[in-house]
């Protein structure tokens, strides 16, 4: 296990997941504190790096396109301070940061994790229900409905219509923009009948943001909604495939074991050993056998990434191969 503890937060890597816990220092952004702990599965990573500096450095996780709803809604506009996938590292802890980077990179190489886009969110997004008051409204989302309640700062033409409620099925897309300079920001929910030309100040399905402290939290609301909309990278017609609900509520295709009714362990062991014998069997390996086992590890990584092997099956199979190396 690799771990680094800083004022900015704590990162822990156990071989399968990078667990990020924000720090309690007053310099840590409100967005990161509100978001809380984030668990990044290895399959969601495209890379990791450490940028050393004279007095301090920075750890960065690079996620695969489409893996995280917060990065999707942020569109590169979150900023370094609010980005949960960056960690400020003190100069005397550079060695620990480099060790964590090596461990993550080795795991990515062993599991042959691709770096390309994904077709479903691999991180669940902010926890529900979520309520944020900022700008000219308070927004609440419970997973099914979005509620916009106006305050005294709301333009009268917008507040006169009263509180607005949107069912998730009515939302076609979500846009979030932080304020920049003299330009106000906004969180906007687009529906079939909404006009993109309407300024957020007058749009009954938009929150106008003026750059105050809590404004960035509206990105969390947007991410929570985006996480439950159709994924933008998902091919047309993909929703017709038979799917199963995973442990965290995400959809996935049934594994071979689930499709055939075979026990998970039996399927995983077969995938791990193939014609070479049962999993865990003690045997001496020649140079050729060693290459075959390494190739089998890469194949298992591909099967796991493709969703053919579940995480449990993959872990069992990988352990069986590693015992024979």
Secondary structure as GFF3:
##gff-version 3
##sequence-region A 1 325
A	DSSP	beta_strand	2	6	.	.	.	ID=ss1
A	DSSP	beta_strand	9	13	.	.	.	ID=ss2
A	DSSP	beta_strand	17	22	.	.	.	ID=ss3
A	DSSP	alpha_helix	30	35	.	.	.	ID=ss4
A	DSSP	beta_strand	38	41	.	.	.	ID=ss5
A	DSSP	three_ten_helix	42	44	.	.	.	ID=ss6
A	DSSP	beta_strand	45	51	.	.	.	ID=ss7
A	DSSP	beta_strand	56	63	.	.	.	ID=ss8
A	DSSP	alpha_helix	69	74	.	.	.	ID=ss9
A	DSSP	beta_strand	86	90	.	.	.	ID=ss10
A	DSSP	three_ten_helix	91	93	.	.	.	ID=ss11
A	DSSP	alpha_helix	94	111	.	.	.	ID=ss12
A	DSSP	beta_strand	130	134	.	.	.	ID=ss13
A	DSSP	beta_strand	137	141	.	.	.	ID=ss14
A	DSSP	beta_strand	145	150	.	.	.	ID=ss15
A	DSSP	alpha_helix	156	159	.	.	.	ID=ss16
A	DSSP	beta_strand	164	167	.	.	.	ID=ss17
A	DSSP	three_ten_helix	168	170	.	.	.	ID=ss18
A	DSSP	beta_strand	171	177	.	.	.	ID=ss19
A	DSSP	beta_strand	185	191	.	.	.	ID=ss20
A	DSSP	beta_strand	206	209	.	.	.	ID=ss21
A	DSSP	three_ten_helix	215	217	.	.	.	ID=ss22
A	DSSP	alpha_helix	218	226	.	.	.	ID=ss23
A	DSSP	three_ten_helix	238	240	.	.	.	ID=ss24
A	DSSP	beta_strand	244	245	.	.	.	ID=ss25
A	DSSP	beta_strand	251	252	.	.	.	ID=ss26
A	DSSP	alpha_helix	256	260	.	.	.	ID=ss27
A	DSSP	alpha_helix	264	273	.	.	.	ID=ss28
A	DSSP	three_ten_helix	274	276	.	.	.	ID=ss29
A	DSSP	alpha_helix	287	305	.	.	.	ID=ss30
A	DSSP	alpha_helix	311	324	.	.	.	ID=ss31
###
